[in-house]
Amino acid sequence: MKSIHQIMQLIGRLDAHVADDFEGQDLDFKQWSLKTEDNIRKMIEYAICMANGGGGSVVFGIADGVKGHSKTILGVPENLDVASFHQRVFEETRPQLSAEFDMVELDYGTGQVLIMTVDGRGGPYAFADGKSVIRKGKECLTIEKEI
């Protein structure tokens, strides 16, 4: 798993690269949606996905497919209730999964991103309804239940 310092080094290179260049088994970048509930659903899905894939981080506030800090680093709103994100991930996963959230200030782009990190111990993890996903390379894939 990458440290926040390593992730910040990659973000610094987004002036000449697209975010997808740096995504992999333990790292993904997601643009922040205007709808809070969409972001929370994404957090829960990617927490399960990353945990089942061995652990990793998701950086919220980064656009993909474009180069340049001003186009790529769109950021997240100020004053986010990070504790509520932690609680929702915990409540809506089975077994309950703890995600760590870090708001990180940037010197470029719009000012801050939110980094969610989960480790890969304790699973397999699923949504409350029993469905599950796992990280394979750069993708979150549905885990098919065996009959």
MODELLER restraints for C-alpha pairs under 7 A, 6 or more apart:
rsr = mdl.restraints
at = mdl.atoms
rsr.add(forms.Gaussian(group=physical.xy_distance, feature=features.Distance(at['CA:1:A'], at['CA:26:A']), mean=5.80, stdev=0.5))
rsr.add(forms.Gaussian(group=physical.xy_distance, feature=features.Distance(at['CA:1:A'], at['CA:55:A']), mean=6.65, stdev=0.5))
rsr.add(forms.Gaussian(group=physical.xy_distance, feature=features.Distance(at['CA:1:A'], at['CA:56:A']), mean=5.45, stdev=0.5))
rsr.add(forms.Gaussian(group=physical.xy_distance, feature=features.Distance(at['CA:14:A'], at['CA:67:A']), mean=6.08, stdev=0.5))
rsr.add(forms.Gaussian(group=physical.xy_distance, feature=features.Distance(at['CA:14:A'], at['CA:68:A']), mean=5.89, stdev=0.5))
rsr.add(forms.Gaussian(group=physical.xy_distance, feature=features.Distance(at['CA:14:A'], at['CA:69:A']), mean=5.95, stdev=0.5))
rsr.add(forms.Gaussian(group=physical.xy_distance, feature=features.Distance(at['CA:15:A'], at['CA:67:A']), mean=5.53, stdev=0.5))
rsr.add(forms.Gaussian(group=physical.xy_distance, feature=features.Distance(at['CA:15:A'], at['CA:68:A']), mean=3.81, stdev=0.5))
rsr.add(forms.Gaussian(group=physical.xy_distance, feature=features.Distance(at['CA:15:A'], at['CA:69:A']), mean=5.08, stdev=0.5))
rsr.add(forms.Gaussian(group=physical.xy_distance, feature=features.Distance(at['CA:16:A'], at['CA:67:A']), mean=5.80, stdev=0.5))
rsr.add(forms.Gaussian(group=physical.xy_distance, feature=features.Distance(at['CA:16:A'], at['CA:68:A']), mean=6.29, stdev=0.5))
rsr.add(forms.Gaussian(group=physical.xy_distance, feature=features.Distance(at['CA:17:A'], at['CA:67:A']), mean=5.51, stdev=0.5))
rsr.add(forms.Gaussian(group=physical.xy_distance, feature=features.Distance(at['CA:18:A'], at['CA:64:A']), mean=5.97, stdev=0.5))
rsr.add(forms.Gaussian(group=physical.xy_distance, feature=features.Distance(at['CA:18:A'], at['CA:65:A']), mean=5.44, stdev=0.5))
rsr.add(forms.Gaussian(group=physical.xy_distance, feature=features.Distance(at['CA:18:A'], at['CA:66:A']), mean=5.42, stdev=0.5))
rsr.add(forms.Gaussian(group=physical.xy_distance, feature=features.Distance(at['CA:18:A'], at['CA:67:A']), mean=5.20, stdev=0.5))
rsr.add(forms.Gaussian(group=physical.xy_distance, feature=features.Distance(at['CA:19:A'], at['CA:29:A']), mean=6.61, stdev=0.5))
rsr.add(forms.Gaussian(group=physical.xy_distance, feature=features.Distance(at['CA:19:A'], at['CA:64:A']), mean=5.24, stdev=0.5))
rsr.add(forms.Gaussian(group=physical.xy_distance, feature=features.Distance(at['CA:19:A'], at['CA:65:A']), mean=6.96, stdev=0.5))
rsr.add(forms.Gaussian(group=physical.xy_distance, feature=features.Distance(at['CA:20:A'], at['CA:64:A']), mean=6.22, stdev=0.5))
rsr.add(forms.Gaussian(group=physical.xy_distance, feature=features.Distance(at['CA:23:A'], at['CA:138:A']), mean=6.12, stdev=0.5))
rsr.add(forms.Gaussian(group=physical.xy_distance, feature=features.Distance(at['CA:24:A'], at['CA:137:A']), mean=5.29, stdev=0.5))
rsr.add(forms.Gaussian(group=physical.xy_distance, feature=features.Distance(at['CA:24:A'], at['CA:138:A']), mean=4.74, stdev=0.5))
rsr.add(forms.Gaussian(group=physical.xy_distance, feature=features.Distance(at['CA:25:A'], at['CA:135:A']), mean=6.34, stdev=0.5))
rsr.add(forms.Gaussian(group=physical.xy_distance, feature=features.Distance(at['CA:25:A'], at['CA:136:A']), mean=6.20, stdev=0.5))
rsr.add(forms.Gaussian(group=physical.xy_distance, feature=features.Distance(at['CA:25:A'], at['CA:137:A']), mean=4.48, stdev=0.5))
rsr.add(forms.Gaussian(group=physical.xy_distance, feature=features.Distance(at['CA:25:A'], at['CA:138:A']), mean=5.78, stdev=0.5))
rsr.add(forms.Gaussian(group=physical.xy_distance, feature=features.Distance(at['CA:26:A'], at['CA:50:A']), mean=6.77, stdev=0.5))
rsr.add(forms.Gaussian(group=physical.xy_distance, feature=features.Distance(at['CA:26:A'], at['CA:55:A']), mean=6.20, stdev=0.5))
rsr.add(forms.Gaussian(group=physical.xy_distance, feature=features.Distance(at['CA:26:A'], at['CA:56:A']), mean=4.03, stdev=0.5))
rsr.add(forms.Gaussian(group=physical.xy_distance, feature=features.Distance(at['CA:26:A'], at['CA:57:A']), mean=6.08, stdev=0.5))
rsr.add(forms.Gaussian(group=physical.xy_distance, feature=features.Distance(at['CA:27:A'], at['CA:56:A']), mean=5.67, stdev=0.5))
rsr.add(forms.Gaussian(group=physical.xy_distance, feature=features.Distance(at['CA:27:A'], at['CA:57:A']), mean=5.00, stdev=0.5))
rsr.add(forms.Gaussian(group=physical.xy_distance, feature=features.Distance(at['CA:27:A'], at['CA:58:A']), mean=5.76, stdev=0.5))
rsr.add(forms.Gaussian(group=physical.xy_distance, feature=features.Distance(at['CA:28:A'], at['CA:57:A']), mean=6.54, stdev=0.5))
rsr.add(forms.Gaussian(group=physical.xy_distance, feature=features.Distance(at['CA:28:A'], at['CA:58:A']), mean=4.76, stdev=0.5))
rsr.add(forms.Gaussian(group=physical.xy_distance, feature=features.Distance(at['CA:28:A'], at['CA:59:A']), mean=6.33, stdev=0.5))
rsr.add(forms.Gaussian(group=physical.xy_distance, feature=features.Distance(at['CA:29:A'], at['CA:58:A']), mean=5.58, stdev=0.5))
rsr.add(forms.Gaussian(group=physical.xy_distance, feature=features.Distance(at['CA:29:A'], at['CA:59:A']), mean=4.75, stdev=0.5))
rsr.add(forms.Gaussian(group=physical.xy_distance, feature=features.Distance(at['CA:29:A'], at['CA:60:A']), mean=6.06, stdev=0.5))
rsr.add(forms.Gaussian(group=physical.xy_distance, feature=features.Distance(at['CA:29:A'], at['CA:62:A']), mean=5.79, stdev=0.5))
rsr.add(forms.Gaussian(group=physical.xy_distance, feature=features.Distance(at['CA:30:A'], at['CA:59:A']), mean=6.10, stdev=0.5))
rsr.add(forms.Gaussian(group=physical.xy_distance, feature=features.Distance(at['CA:30:A'], at['CA:60:A']), mean=4.82, stdev=0.5))
rsr.add(forms.Gaussian(group=physical.xy_distance, feature=features.Distance(at['CA:30:A'], at['CA:61:A']), mean=6.11, stdev=0.5))
rsr.add(forms.Gaussian(group=physical.xy_distance, feature=features.Distance(at['CA:30:A'], at['CA:62:A']), mean=5.50, stdev=0.5))
rsr.add(forms.Gaussian(group=physical.xy_distance, feature=features.Distance(at['CA:30:A'], at['CA:63:A']), mean=6.42, stdev=0.5))
rsr.add(forms.Gaussian(group=physical.xy_distance, feature=features.Distance(at['CA:31:A'], at['CA:60:A']), mean=5.68, stdev=0.5))
rsr.add(forms.Gaussian(group=physical.xy_distance, feature=features.Distance(at['CA:31:A'], at['CA:61:A']), mean=4.66, stdev=0.5))
rsr.add(forms.Gaussian(group=physical.xy_distance, feature=features.Distance(at['CA:31:A'], at['CA:62:A']), mean=4.79, stdev=0.5))
rsr.add(forms.Gaussian(group=physical.xy_distance, feature=features.Distance(at['CA:31:A'], at['CA:63:A']), mean=4.92, stdev=0.5))
rsr.add(forms.Gaussian(group=physical.xy_distance, feature=features.Distance(at['CA:32:A'], at['CA:39:A']), mean=6.68, stdev=0.5))
rsr.add(forms.Gaussian(group=physical.xy_distance, feature=features.Distance(at['CA:32:A'], at['CA:60:A']), mean=5.75, stdev=0.5))
rsr.add(forms.Gaussian(group=physical.xy_distance, feature=features.Distance(at['CA:32:A'], at['CA:61:A']), mean=4.87, stdev=0.5))
rsr.add(forms.Gaussian(group=physical.xy_distance, feature=features.Distance(at['CA:32:A'], at['CA:76:A']), mean=6.04, stdev=0.5))
rsr.add(forms.Gaussian(group=physical.xy_distance, feature=features.Distance(at['CA:33:A'], at['CA:39:A']), mean=6.05, stdev=0.5))
rsr.add(forms.Gaussian(group=physical.xy_distance, feature=features.Distance(at['CA:40:A'], at['CA:85:A']), mean=6.66, stdev=0.5))
rsr.add(forms.Gaussian(group=physical.xy_distance, feature=features.Distance(at['CA:44:A'], at['CA:89:A']), mean=5.17, stdev=0.5))
rsr.add(forms.Gaussian(group=physical.xy_distance, feature=features.Distance(at['CA:47:A'], at['CA:99:A']), mean=6.86, stdev=0.5))
rsr.add(forms.Gaussian(group=physical.xy_distance, feature=features.Distance(at['CA:47:A'], at['CA:118:A']), mean=6.22, stdev=0.5))
rsr.add(forms.Gaussian(group=physical.xy_distance, feature=features.Distance(at['CA:48:A'], at['CA:125:A']), mean=5.71, stdev=0.5))
rsr.add(forms.Gaussian(group=physical.xy_distance, feature=features.Distance(at['CA:48:A'], at['CA:126:A']), mean=6.27, stdev=0.5))
rsr.add(forms.Gaussian(group=physical.xy_distance, feature=features.Distance(at['CA:48:A'], at['CA:133:A']), mean=6.39, stdev=0.5))
rsr.add(forms.Gaussian(group=physical.xy_distance, feature=features.Distance(at['CA:49:A'], at['CA:133:A']), mean=4.92, stdev=0.5))
rsr.add(forms.Gaussian(group=physical.xy_distance, feature=features.Distance(at['CA:49:A'], at['CA:134:A']), mean=4.18, stdev=0.5))
rsr.add(forms.Gaussian(group=physical.xy_distance, feature=features.Distance(at['CA:49:A'], at['CA:135:A']), mean=5.05, stdev=0.5))
rsr.add(forms.Gaussian(group=physical.xy_distance, feature=features.Distance(at['CA:49:A'], at['CA:140:A']), mean=5.76, stdev=0.5))
rsr.add(forms.Gaussian(group=physical.xy_distance, feature=features.Distance(at['CA:50:A'], at['CA:56:A']), mean=5.34, stdev=0.5))
rsr.add(forms.Gaussian(group=physical.xy_distance, feature=features.Distance(at['CA:50:A'], at['CA:118:A']), mean=6.78, stdev=0.5))
rsr.add(forms.Gaussian(group=physical.xy_distance, feature=features.Distance(at['CA:50:A'], at['CA:134:A']), mean=6.52, stdev=0.5))
rsr.add(forms.Gaussian(group=physical.xy_distance, feature=features.Distance(at['CA:50:A'], at['CA:135:A']), mean=5.52, stdev=0.5))
rsr.add(forms.Gaussian(group=physical.xy_distance, feature=features.Distance(at['CA:51:A'], at['CA:118:A']), mean=5.81, stdev=0.5))
rsr.add(forms.Gaussian(group=physical.xy_distance, feature=features.Distance(at['CA:51:A'], at['CA:119:A']), mean=5.54, stdev=0.5))
rsr.add(forms.Gaussian(group=physical.xy_distance, feature=features.Distance(at['CA:51:A'], at['CA:120:A']), mean=4.22, stdev=0.5))
rsr.add(forms.Gaussian(group=physical.xy_distance, feature=features.Distance(at['CA:52:A'], at['CA:120:A']), mean=6.01, stdev=0.5))
rsr.add(forms.Gaussian(group=physical.xy_distance, feature=features.Distance(at['CA:52:A'], at['CA:123:A']), mean=6.40, stdev=0.5))
rsr.add(forms.Gaussian(group=physical.xy_distance, feature=features.Distance(at['CA:52:A'], at['CA:124:A']), mean=5.67, stdev=0.5))
rsr.add(forms.Gaussian(group=physical.xy_distance, feature=features.Distance(at['CA:52:A'], at['CA:125:A']), mean=6.27, stdev=0.5))
rsr.add(forms.Gaussian(group=physical.xy_distance, feature=features.Distance(at['CA:52:A'], at['CA:134:A']), mean=5.08, stdev=0.5))
rsr.add(forms.Gaussian(group=physical.xy_distance, feature=features.Distance(at['CA:52:A'], at['CA:135:A']), mean=6.71, stdev=0.5))
rsr.add(forms.Gaussian(group=physical.xy_distance, feature=features.Distance(at['CA:53:A'], at['CA:120:A']), mean=6.67, stdev=0.5))
rsr.add(forms.Gaussian(group=physical.xy_distance, feature=features.Distance(at['CA:53:A'], at['CA:134:A']), mean=5.27, stdev=0.5))
rsr.add(forms.Gaussian(group=physical.xy_distance, feature=features.Distance(at['CA:53:A'], at['CA:135:A']), mean=4.55, stdev=0.5))
rsr.add(forms.Gaussian(group=physical.xy_distance, feature=features.Distance(at['CA:53:A'], at['CA:136:A']), mean=6.71, stdev=0.5))
rsr.add(forms.Gaussian(group=physical.xy_distance, feature=features.Distance(at['CA:54:A'], at['CA:119:A']), mean=6.67, stdev=0.5))
rsr.add(forms.Gaussian(group=physical.xy_distance, feature=features.Distance(at['CA:54:A'], at['CA:120:A']), mean=4.06, stdev=0.5))
rsr.add(forms.Gaussian(group=physical.xy_distance, feature=features.Distance(at['CA:55:A'], at['CA:118:A']), mean=5.39, stdev=0.5))
rsr.add(forms.Gaussian(group=physical.xy_distance, feature=features.Distance(at['CA:55:A'], at['CA:119:A']), mean=4.05, stdev=0.5))
rsr.add(forms.Gaussian(group=physical.xy_distance, feature=features.Distance(at['CA:55:A'], at['CA:120:A']), mean=4.00, stdev=0.5))
rsr.add(forms.Gaussian(group=physical.xy_distance, feature=features.Distance(at['CA:56:A'], at['CA:117:A']), mean=5.69, stdev=0.5))
rsr.add(forms.Gaussian(group=physical.xy_distance, feature=features.Distance(at['CA:56:A'], at['CA:118:A']), mean=5.67, stdev=0.5))
rsr.add(forms.Gaussian(group=physical.xy_distance, feature=features.Distance(at['CA:56:A'], at['CA:119:A']), mean=6.32, stdev=0.5))
rsr.add(forms.Gaussian(group=physical.xy_distance, feature=features.Distance(at['CA:57:A'], at['CA:115:A']), mean=6.60, stdev=0.5))
rsr.add(forms.Gaussian(group=physical.xy_distance, feature=features.Distance(at['CA:57:A'], at['CA:116:A']), mean=5.42, stdev=0.5))
rsr.add(forms.Gaussian(group=physical.xy_distance, feature=features.Distance(at['CA:57:A'], at['CA:117:A']), mean=4.25, stdev=0.5))
rsr.add(forms.Gaussian(group=physical.xy_distance, feature=features.Distance(at['CA:57:A'], at['CA:118:A']), mean=6.50, stdev=0.5))
rsr.add(forms.Gaussian(group=physical.xy_distance, feature=features.Distance(at['CA:58:A'], at['CA:115:A']), mean=5.73, stdev=0.5))
rsr.add(forms.Gaussian(group=physical.xy_distance, feature=features.Distance(at['CA:58:A'], at['CA:116:A']), mean=5.23, stdev=0.5))
rsr.add(forms.Gaussian(group=physical.xy_distance, feature=features.Distance(at['CA:58:A'], at['CA:117:A']), mean=6.57, stdev=0.5))
rsr.add(forms.Gaussian(group=physical.xy_distance, feature=features.Distance(at['CA:59:A'], at['CA:113:A']), mean=6.73, stdev=0.5))
rsr.add(forms.Gaussian(group=physical.xy_distance, feature=features.Distance(at['CA:59:A'], at['CA:114:A']), mean=5.81, stdev=0.5))
rsr.add(forms.Gaussian(group=physical.xy_distance, feature=features.Distance(at['CA:59:A'], at['CA:115:A']), mean=4.49, stdev=0.5))
rsr.add(forms.Gaussian(group=physical.xy_distance, feature=features.Distance(at['CA:59:A'], at['CA:116:A']), mean=6.45, stdev=0.5))
rsr.add(forms.Gaussian(group=physical.xy_distance, feature=features.Distance(at['CA:60:A'], at['CA:113:A']), mean=5.82, stdev=0.5))
rsr.add(forms.Gaussian(group=physical.xy_distance, feature=features.Distance(at['CA:60:A'], at['CA:114:A']), mean=5.09, stdev=0.5))
rsr.add(forms.Gaussian(group=physical.xy_distance, feature=features.Distance(at['CA:60:A'], at['CA:115:A']), mean=6.19, stdev=0.5))
rsr.add(forms.Gaussian(group=physical.xy_distance, feature=features.Distance(at['CA:61:A'], at['CA:73:A']), mean=6.20, stdev=0.5))
rsr.add(forms.Gaussian(group=physical.xy_distance, feature=features.Distance(at['CA:61:A'], at['CA:74:A']), mean=5.32, stdev=0.5))
rsr.add(forms.Gaussian(group=physical.xy_distance, feature=features.Distance(at['CA:61:A'], at['CA:75:A']), mean=3.90, stdev=0.5))
rsr.add(forms.Gaussian(group=physical.xy_distance, feature=features.Distance(at['CA:61:A'], at['CA:76:A']), mean=5.17, stdev=0.5))
rsr.add(forms.Gaussian(group=physical.xy_distance, feature=features.Distance(at['CA:61:A'], at['CA:113:A']), mean=5.20, stdev=0.5))
rsr.add(forms.Gaussian(group=physical.xy_distance, feature=features.Distance(at['CA:61:A'], at['CA:114:A']), mean=6.76, stdev=0.5))
rsr.add(forms.Gaussian(group=physical.xy_distance, feature=features.Distance(at['CA:62:A'], at['CA:72:A']), mean=5.54, stdev=0.5))
rsr.add(forms.Gaussian(group=physical.xy_distance, feature=features.Distance(at['CA:62:A'], at['CA:73:A']), mean=4.83, stdev=0.5))
rsr.add(forms.Gaussian(group=physical.xy_distance, feature=features.Distance(at['CA:62:A'], at['CA:74:A']), mean=5.73, stdev=0.5))
rsr.add(forms.Gaussian(group=physical.xy_distance, feature=features.Distance(at['CA:62:A'], at['CA:75:A']), mean=6.38, stdev=0.5))
rsr.add(forms.Gaussian(group=physical.xy_distance, feature=features.Distance(at['CA:63:A'], at['CA:72:A']), mean=4.78, stdev=0.5))
rsr.add(forms.Gaussian(group=physical.xy_distance, feature=features.Distance(at['CA:63:A'], at['CA:73:A']), mean=6.41, stdev=0.5))
rsr.add(forms.Gaussian(group=physical.xy_distance, feature=features.Distance(at['CA:63:A'], at['CA:74:A']), mean=6.65, stdev=0.5))
rsr.add(forms.Gaussian(group=physical.xy_distance, feature=features.Distance(at['CA:64:A'], at['CA:72:A']), mean=6.67, stdev=0.5))
rsr.add(forms.Gaussian(group=physical.xy_distance, feature=features.Distance(at['CA:66:A'], at['CA:72:A']), mean=5.98, stdev=0.5))
rsr.add(forms.Gaussian(group=physical.xy_distance, feature=features.Distance(at['CA:69:A'], at['CA:108:A']), mean=6.36, stdev=0.5))
rsr.add(forms.Gaussian(group=physical.xy_distance, feature=features.Distance(at['CA:69:A'], at['CA:109:A']), mean=5.12, stdev=0.5))
rsr.add(forms.Gaussian(group=physical.xy_distance, feature=features.Distance(at['CA:70:A'], at['CA:109:A']), mean=4.62, stdev=0.5))
rsr.add(forms.Gaussian(group=physical.xy_distance, feature=features.Distance(at['CA:73:A'], at['CA:109:A']), mean=4.77, stdev=0.5))
rsr.add(forms.Gaussian(group=physical.xy_distance, feature=features.Distance(at['CA:73:A'], at['CA:110:A']), mean=6.25, stdev=0.5))
rsr.add(forms.Gaussian(group=physical.xy_distance, feature=features.Distance(at['CA:74:A'], at['CA:109:A']), mean=6.31, stdev=0.5))
rsr.add(forms.Gaussian(group=physical.xy_distance, feature=features.Distance(at['CA:74:A'], at['CA:110:A']), mean=5.56, stdev=0.5))
rsr.add(forms.Gaussian(group=physical.xy_distance, feature=features.Distance(at['CA:75:A'], at['CA:110:A']), mean=5.40, stdev=0.5))
rsr.add(forms.Gaussian(group=physical.xy_distance, feature=features.Distance(at['CA:75:A'], at['CA:111:A']), mean=6.37, stdev=0.5))
rsr.add(forms.Gaussian(group=physical.xy_distance, feature=features.Distance(at['CA:75:A'], at['CA:112:A']), mean=5.20, stdev=0.5))
rsr.add(forms.Gaussian(group=physical.xy_distance, feature=features.Distance(at['CA:75:A'], at['CA:113:A']), mean=4.97, stdev=0.5))
rsr.add(forms.Gaussian(group=physical.xy_distance, feature=features.Distance(at['CA:76:A'], at['CA:112:A']), mean=6.22, stdev=0.5))
rsr.add(forms.Gaussian(group=physical.xy_distance, feature=features.Distance(at['CA:76:A'], at['CA:113:A']), mean=5.60, stdev=0.5))
rsr.add(forms.Gaussian(group=physical.xy_distance, feature=features.Distance(at['CA:76:A'], at['CA:114:A']), mean=6.81, stdev=0.5))
rsr.add(forms.Gaussian(group=physical.xy_distance, feature=features.Distance(at['CA:82:A'], at['CA:101:A']), mean=6.72, stdev=0.5))
rsr.add(forms.Gaussian(group=physical.xy_distance, feature=features.Distance(at['CA:86:A'], at['CA:98:A']), mean=6.86, stdev=0.5))
rsr.add(forms.Gaussian(group=physical.xy_distance, feature=features.Distance(at['CA:86:A'], at['CA:99:A']), mean=5.92, stdev=0.5))
rsr.add(forms.Gaussian(group=physical.xy_distance, feature=features.Distance(at['CA:89:A'], at['CA:97:A']), mean=6.60, stdev=0.5))
rsr.add(forms.Gaussian(group=physical.xy_distance, feature=features.Distance(at['CA:89:A'], at['CA:98:A']), mean=6.95, stdev=0.5))
rsr.add(forms.Gaussian(group=physical.xy_distance, feature=features.Distance(at['CA:89:A'], at['CA:99:A']), mean=6.93, stdev=0.5))
rsr.add(forms.Gaussian(group=physical.xy_distance, feature=features.Distance(at['CA:90:A'], at['CA:96:A']), mean=5.00, stdev=0.5))
rsr.add(forms.Gaussian(group=physical.xy_distance, feature=features.Distance(at['CA:90:A'], at['CA:97:A']), mean=4.99, stdev=0.5))
rsr.add(forms.Gaussian(group=physical.xy_distance, feature=features.Distance(at['CA:90:A'], at['CA:98:A']), mean=5.53, stdev=0.5))
rsr.add(forms.Gaussian(group=physical.xy_distance, feature=features.Distance(at['CA:92:A'], at['CA:127:A']), mean=6.05, stdev=0.5))
rsr.add(forms.Gaussian(group=physical.xy_distance, feature=features.Distance(at['CA:92:A'], at['CA:128:A']), mean=5.36, stdev=0.5))
rsr.add(forms.Gaussian(group=physical.xy_distance, feature=features.Distance(at['CA:93:A'], at['CA:125:A']), mean=6.66, stdev=0.5))
rsr.add(forms.Gaussian(group=physical.xy_distance, feature=features.Distance(at['CA:93:A'], at['CA:126:A']), mean=5.62, stdev=0.5))
rsr.add(forms.Gaussian(group=physical.xy_distance, feature=features.Distance(at['CA:93:A'], at['CA:127:A']), mean=4.72, stdev=0.5))
rsr.add(forms.Gaussian(group=physical.xy_distance, feature=features.Distance(at['CA:93:A'], at['CA:128:A']), mean=5.33, stdev=0.5))
rsr.add(forms.Gaussian(group=physical.xy_distance, feature=features.Distance(at['CA:94:A'], at['CA:125:A']), mean=5.54, stdev=0.5))
rsr.add(forms.Gaussian(group=physical.xy_distance, feature=features.Distance(at['CA:94:A'], at['CA:126:A']), mean=5.14, stdev=0.5))
rsr.add(forms.Gaussian(group=physical.xy_distance, feature=features.Distance(at['CA:94:A'], at['CA:127:A']), mean=6.00, stdev=0.5))
rsr.add(forms.Gaussian(group=physical.xy_distance, feature=features.Distance(at['CA:94:A'], at['CA:128:A']), mean=5.74, stdev=0.5))
rsr.add(forms.Gaussian(group=physical.xy_distance, feature=features.Distance(at['CA:95:A'], at['CA:125:A']), mean=5.89, stdev=0.5))
rsr.add(forms.Gaussian(group=physical.xy_distance, feature=features.Distance(at['CA:98:A'], at['CA:118:A']), mean=6.92, stdev=0.5))
rsr.add(forms.Gaussian(group=physical.xy_distance, feature=features.Distance(at['CA:99:A'], at['CA:116:A']), mean=6.41, stdev=0.5))
rsr.add(forms.Gaussian(group=physical.xy_distance, feature=features.Distance(at['CA:99:A'], at['CA:117:A']), mean=5.72, stdev=0.5))
rsr.add(forms.Gaussian(group=physical.xy_distance, feature=features.Distance(at['CA:99:A'], at['CA:118:A']), mean=4.99, stdev=0.5))
rsr.add(forms.Gaussian(group=physical.xy_distance, feature=features.Distance(at['CA:100:A'], at['CA:116:A']), mean=5.57, stdev=0.5))
rsr.add(forms.Gaussian(group=physical.xy_distance, feature=features.Distance(at['CA:100:A'], at['CA:117:A']), mean=5.14, stdev=0.5))
rsr.add(forms.Gaussian(group=physical.xy_distance, feature=features.Distance(at['CA:100:A'], at['CA:118:A']), mean=6.43, stdev=0.5))
rsr.add(forms.Gaussian(group=physical.xy_distance, feature=features.Distance(at['CA:101:A'], at['CA:114:A']), mean=6.75, stdev=0.5))
rsr.add(forms.Gaussian(group=physical.xy_distance, feature=features.Distance(at['CA:101:A'], at['CA:115:A']), mean=5.60, stdev=0.5))
rsr.add(forms.Gaussian(group=physical.xy_distance, feature=features.Distance(at['CA:101:A'], at['CA:116:A']), mean=4.56, stdev=0.5))
rsr.add(forms.Gaussian(group=physical.xy_distance, feature=features.Distance(at['CA:101:A'], at['CA:117:A']), mean=6.50, stdev=0.5))
rsr.add(forms.Gaussian(group=physical.xy_distance, feature=features.Distance(at['CA:102:A'], at['CA:114:A']), mean=5.70, stdev=0.5))
rsr.add(forms.Gaussian(group=physical.xy_distance, feature=features.Distance(at['CA:102:A'], at['CA:115:A']), mean=5.14, stdev=0.5))
rsr.add(forms.Gaussian(group=physical.xy_distance, feature=features.Distance(at['CA:102:A'], at['CA:116:A']), mean=6.60, stdev=0.5))
rsr.add(forms.Gaussian(group=physical.xy_distance, feature=features.Distance(at['CA:103:A'], at['CA:112:A']), mean=6.71, stdev=0.5))
rsr.add(forms.Gaussian(group=physical.xy_distance, feature=features.Distance(at['CA:103:A'], at['CA:113:A']), mean=5.87, stdev=0.5))
rsr.add(forms.Gaussian(group=physical.xy_distance, feature=features.Distance(at['CA:103:A'], at['CA:114:A']), mean=4.60, stdev=0.5))
rsr.add(forms.Gaussian(group=physical.xy_distance, feature=features.Distance(at['CA:103:A'], at['CA:115:A']), mean=6.42, stdev=0.5))
rsr.add(forms.Gaussian(group=physical.xy_distance, feature=features.Distance(at['CA:104:A'], at['CA:112:A']), mean=5.38, stdev=0.5))
rsr.add(forms.Gaussian(group=physical.xy_distance, feature=features.Distance(at['CA:104:A'], at['CA:113:A']), mean=5.42, stdev=0.5))
rsr.add(forms.Gaussian(group=physical.xy_distance, feature=features.Distance(at['CA:104:A'], at['CA:114:A']), mean=6.25, stdev=0.5))
rsr.add(forms.Gaussian(group=physical.xy_distance, feature=features.Distance(at['CA:105:A'], at['CA:111:A']), mean=5.61, stdev=0.5))
rsr.add(forms.Gaussian(group=physical.xy_distance, feature=features.Distance(at['CA:105:A'], at['CA:112:A']), mean=4.32, stdev=0.5))
rsr.add(forms.Gaussian(group=physical.xy_distance, feature=features.Distance(at['CA:105:A'], at['CA:113:A']), mean=6.74, stdev=0.5))
rsr.add(forms.Gaussian(group=physical.xy_distance, feature=features.Distance(at['CA:106:A'], at['CA:112:A']), mean=5.33, stdev=0.5))
rsr.add(forms.Gaussian(group=physical.xy_distance, feature=features.Distance(at['CA:125:A'], at['CA:132:A']), mean=6.74, stdev=0.5))
rsr.add(forms.Gaussian(group=physical.xy_distance, feature=features.Distance(at['CA:126:A'], at['CA:132:A']), mean=4.40, stdev=0.5))
rsr.add(forms.Gaussian(group=physical.xy_distance, feature=features.Distance(at['CA:132:A'], at['CA:142:A']), mean=5.95, stdev=0.5))
rsr.add(forms.Gaussian(group=physical.xy_distance, feature=features.Distance(at['CA:132:A'], at['CA:143:A']), mean=5.45, stdev=0.5))
rsr.add(forms.Gaussian(group=physical.xy_distance, feature=features.Distance(at['CA:133:A'], at['CA:140:A']), mean=5.93, stdev=0.5))
rsr.add(forms.Gaussian(group=physical.xy_distance, feature=features.Distance(at['CA:133:A'], at['CA:141:A']), mean=5.21, stdev=0.5))
rsr.add(forms.Gaussian(group=physical.xy_distance, feature=features.Distance(at['CA:133:A'], at['CA:142:A']), mean=4.36, stdev=0.5))
rsr.add(forms.Gaussian(group=physical.xy_distance, feature=features.Distance(at['CA:133:A'], at['CA:143:A']), mean=5.22, stdev=0.5))
rsr.add(forms.Gaussian(group=physical.xy_distance, feature=features.Distance(at['CA:134:A'], at['CA:140:A']), mean=5.33, stdev=0.5))
rsr.add(forms.Gaussian(group=physical.xy_distance, feature=features.Distance(at['CA:134:A'], at['CA:141:A']), mean=5.35, stdev=0.5))
rsr.add(forms.Gaussian(group=physical.xy_distance, feature=features.Distance(at['CA:134:A'], at['CA:142:A']), mean=6.54, stdev=0.5))
rsr.add(forms.Gaussian(group=physical.xy_distance, feature=features.Distance(at['CA:134:A'], at['CA:143:A']), mean=6.58, stdev=0.5))
rsr.add(forms.Gaussian(group=physical.xy_distance, feature=features.Distance(at['CA:135:A'], at['CA:141:A']), mean=6.34, stdev=0.5))
